[in-house]
Amino acid sequence: MDATVTASEGGSKLKWLWLAVLVLILDLGTKALATATLTYGNPVPVFPMFNLTLLHNTGAAFSFLAQADGWQRWFFVTLALVVSTVLVVWLRKLQRHETWVAIAIVLILGGALGNVYDRVVHGYVVDFLHFYWRDWHFPAFNLADTAITIGAAMMILDLFRKPTDDGGNAERSETHS
């Protein structure tokens, strides 16, 4: 019975995969819309300090390795798929009370898969959100990058959060004894 209880507690976090699918759909949809409506490299002002600018990134964050000879495409695809597998395994092992971490994991997973799709299909990641201040321009990014950043920030914040209920952990220990 212990294995059944443990599996149901961990498996229950897989229900959050819908959020990863939603991130993936929104990301790919907005990238397709940006590609269809924007001219490459031509900024379209939306608000002061914010443009929509279609760009293609063959590298990673902040165009890291963008100037490499092409090997980086499959390196980043492989890396993202390995990380995605680790995230799903981690998600399965979470306890029922670890909802915050589950949401962080699926945000990162959805974003990673959105960028993997771009790399496999196009050979680059489609970026179009472009913030700037005077002559300083933040590297363009997309919704997948946003989801990954939010998920990572949630994980970092989780390190500083107080345990929610020590008594709940004691109850779980007694249940498994």
C-alpha positions in Angstrom: 0.0 0.0 0.0 2.9 2.3 0.6 3.9 2.2 -3.1 0.4 3.1 -4.1 0.2 6.1 -1.8 3.6 7.3 -2.9 2.8 6.9 -6.6 -0.5 8.7 -6.2 1.1 11.6 -4.3 3.9 12.0 -6.9 1.8 11.2 -9.9 -0.8 13.8 -9.0 1.7 16.6 -10.0 1.6 15.4 -13.6 -1.8 17.1 -13.7 0.2 20.3 -14.1 1.4 19.3 -17.5 -1.6 21.1 -19.0 0.2 24.3 -18.1 3.3 23.3 -20.1 1.0 22.5 -23.0 -0.6 26.0 -22.7 2.8 27.7 -22.6 3.8 25.7 -25.7 0.7 26.6 -27.6 0.8 30.3 -26.6 4.5 30.5 -27.4 4.3 28.8 -30.9 1.2 30.8 -31.7 2.7 34.2 -30.9 5.9 33.2 -32.8 3.9 32.3 -35.8 1.9 35.5 -35.6 5.1 37.6 -35.2 6.7 35.8 -38.2 3.6 36.3 -40.3 3.1 40.0 -39.5 6.5 41.5 -38.7 9.4 42.3 -41.1 12.7 40.8 -39.9 14.8 43.3 -38.0 12.2 46.2 -38.4 11.1 47.5 -35.0 7.4 48.2 -34.5 6.9 50.6 -31.6 4.2 49.5 -29.2 4.9 51.5 -26.1 7.8 53.8 -25.0 10.7 51.4 -24.3 9.0 48.4 -26.0 9.0 47.3 -29.6 8.0 44.2 -31.5 11.0 43.2 -33.5 11.3 39.9 -35.3 14.7 38.4 -34.8 16.2 34.9 -35.2 18.5 33.6 -32.5 20.8 30.6 -33.4 22.4 30.7 -29.9 21.1 30.4 -26.4 20.2 33.2 -23.9 21.5 36.6 -24.9 22.7 35.0 -28.2 25.3 32.9 -26.5 27.1 30.9 -29.2 25.1 32.4 -31.9 28.2 32.9 -34.0 29.2 29.2 -33.8 29.4 27.1 -36.9 26.0 25.4 -36.5 26.8 22.6 -34.0 25.1 24.7 -31.3 21.7 24.0 -32.8 21.8 20.3 -32.0 23.7 20.8 -28.8 20.9 23.1 -27.5 18.2 20.7 -28.8 19.8 17.7 -27.0 20.4 19.8 -23.8 16.8 20.9 -23.7 15.5 17.4 -24.3 17.7 16.0 -21.5 16.6 18.8 -19.1 13.0 18.3 -20.1 13.2 14.6 -19.3 14.8 15.4 -15.9 12.0 17.9 -15.2 9.3 15.4 -15.9 11.0 12.8 -13.7 11.3 15.5 -11.0 7.6 16.5 -11.4 6.5 12.8 -11.0 8.5 12.6 -7.7 7.0 15.7 -6.1 4.8 15.4 -3.1 1.2 16.6 -3.1 2.1 19.8 -1.1 4.8 20.9 -3.6 2.5 22.8 -6.0 4.7 25.8 -6.2 7.7 23.7 -7.5 5.4 21.8 -9.8 4.2 25.0 -11.5 7.8 26.2 -11.8 8.9 23.0 -13.4 6.1 23.0 -16.0 6.7 26.6 -16.9 10.3 25.8 -17.6 9.3 22.6 -19.5 6.8 24.4 -21.7 9.3 27.1 -22.5 12.1 24.7 -23.2 9.9 22.7 -25.6 8.7 25.8 -27.4 12.3 26.8 -28.1 13.3 23.2 -29.0 10.5 23.2 -31.6 11.9 26.3 -33.2 15.5 24.9 -33.3 14.4 21.7 -34.9 12.0 23.2 -37.4 13.7 26.5 -38.2 17.3 26.1 -37.1 16.9 29.2 -34.8 14.6 30.5 -32.1 12.1 33.2 -33.1 12.3 36.2 -30.8 10.1 39.3 -31.0 9.7 41.0 -27.6 12.2 43.9 -27.5 12.7 46.2 -24.6 15.1 49.2 -24.6 16.1 52.3 -22.7 17.5 55.1 -24.9 20.5 53.5 -26.7 20.6 50.3 -24.5 18.6 47.4 -25.9 17.8 44.3 -23.9 18.1 41.2 -26.1 14.9 40.3 -27.8 13.0 37.3 -26.4 9.7 35.4 -26.6 7.0 33.8 -24.4 9.0 30.6 -24.0 11.9 32.6 -22.6 9.5 34.4 -20.3 8.0 31.1 -19.0 11.5 29.7 -18.4 12.5 32.9 -16.5 9.4 32.9 -14.3 9.8 29.2 -13.6 13.5 29.7 -12.6 12.6 32.7 -10.4 9.9 30.6 -8.7 12.5 27.9 -8.0 14.9 30.4 -6.6 12.2 32.0 -4.4 11.3 28.5 -3.2 14.7 28.2 -1.7 13.9 31.1 0.6 10.3 30.1 1.5 9.6 28.8 4.9 8.3 25.2 5.2 4.6 25.4 5.0 3.6 22.7 7.5 6.1 20.6 9.5 3.2 18.8 11.1 2.0 17.7 7.6 5.4 16.0 7.0 5.1 14.2 10.3 1.6 13.0 9.3 3.0 11.7 6.0 5.8 9.9 7.9 3.3 8.2 10.2 1.1 7.2 7.2 4.1 5.4 5.6 5.3 3.7 8.8 
